[in-house]
Amino acid sequence: MLGTYRTAVVFALAAGLASFSSAPARAQGCIVARSSSADMSPETEGGYLEPGDWTMVVGYRHQFSYDHFVGDVEQAYRLQQGTQVMNKINLENLDVTYQATSRFSLTLSVPVLLASRRANNSYYTSATSGIGDTSLIAQGWLWNPRTTKRGNISIGLGVQGPTGKDNEANNVYTSATATAPSVVTADYSIQPGSGGWAGILQWQAFRAVSAFTFYTDGDYVATQGGYNGVLRSATALNQPLTAYNAIQDQYLMEAGVAHPISKIKGLTLTFGPRMEGVPARDIWGNNLGFRRPGFAISAEPGFIYSNGRNMFQFSVGKAIYRDRTRSVPDDILGTHGDAAFADYVWLASYTYRLPAHSGSEH
């Protein structure tokens, strides 16, 4: 029984943190990556949190995108010509979770972005930094955690507010012959914010079987849709359908298996597929404006190490399939834009649990 219980607890770590997320996320490179997490983890080394417990999470995501795709076909000629666009994303998430009851909790998530973008043949680099879109999410277990150890399902509902800037600009010399700097609005893929409100749906489920725990988790960020009012460039008005940036939905889905390493107390290995992306059509609002829809599927090995109130998580997603799909303006105009994707997505986090009763270890 103890081994089965610990396996179930270990999953809770994997399912809650394997996505390394606390609200929206995702997607890669030129598509978008404004948040590293949708953290549904009310668990630590001791299992489910008790009423009154708190957890604090510092998460980190890094990716470097430069491989261009049209559909699922890689555009290798971009590297050969030296015209590839390179996005570097460094994203931190600061999350605080309060366990209100044995089944229900609240999580506040604040992302902080440091990013840059440069075309290899460009004279300048765009850079952005700042707080992203903040989210508040309520989560609840469908079954009573006190009596359900081998498996459970959690659902989260929340709201994301437009606290991040969506119009960061740089003062740069755009060419070697420029006599004065110009103000250039950064590409939306490295903007800290989306420019709109959103509703968030999260889910998490696990099942312990012998020494293994199988899990799935994910989230969908349903935005208000439409435009965010940010003009892409002075020449963008030549194409009204894509002159302004779109406010885009995002999604993440994961599944996998977690297995504790008996010889190293507190260590658990995780592995599974990860899919994240931006749909061409939002659930609400119109679907015009500029966006790079698409998705990436990755194989994601990782580990979780727990020691008392502390927990460390690390994983790396290796892209195995990427697809830059058609946007609605693409369909209307008969075009098919491209997007740069990352080969790898690096994820790490540190979690600290603060029990309601000092010194208690559940």
ABEGO torsion letter per residue (X at the ends): XAAAAAAAAAAAAAAAAAAGBAEBOEEBEAAEBABABBBABABBAAEBBBBGBBBBBBBBBBBBBABBBBEABBBAAAAAAGABBBBBBBBBBBBBBBBABAABBBBBBBBBBBBBBBBAABABBBBBBEBBBBBBBBBBBABBAAABAABBBBBBBBBBBBABBAABBBBBBABAABABBBBBBBBAAABABAGBBBBBBBBBBBBBBEABBBBBBEBBBBBAEEBAGBBABAAAAABAAAABBBBBBBBBBBBEBBBBBAABBGBBBBBEBBBBBBBABBABEBABEBBBBEBBBBBBBBBBBBBEABBBBBBBBBBABBBBBBBAAAAAAGBBBBBBBBABBBBBBBBBBBBABBGBBX
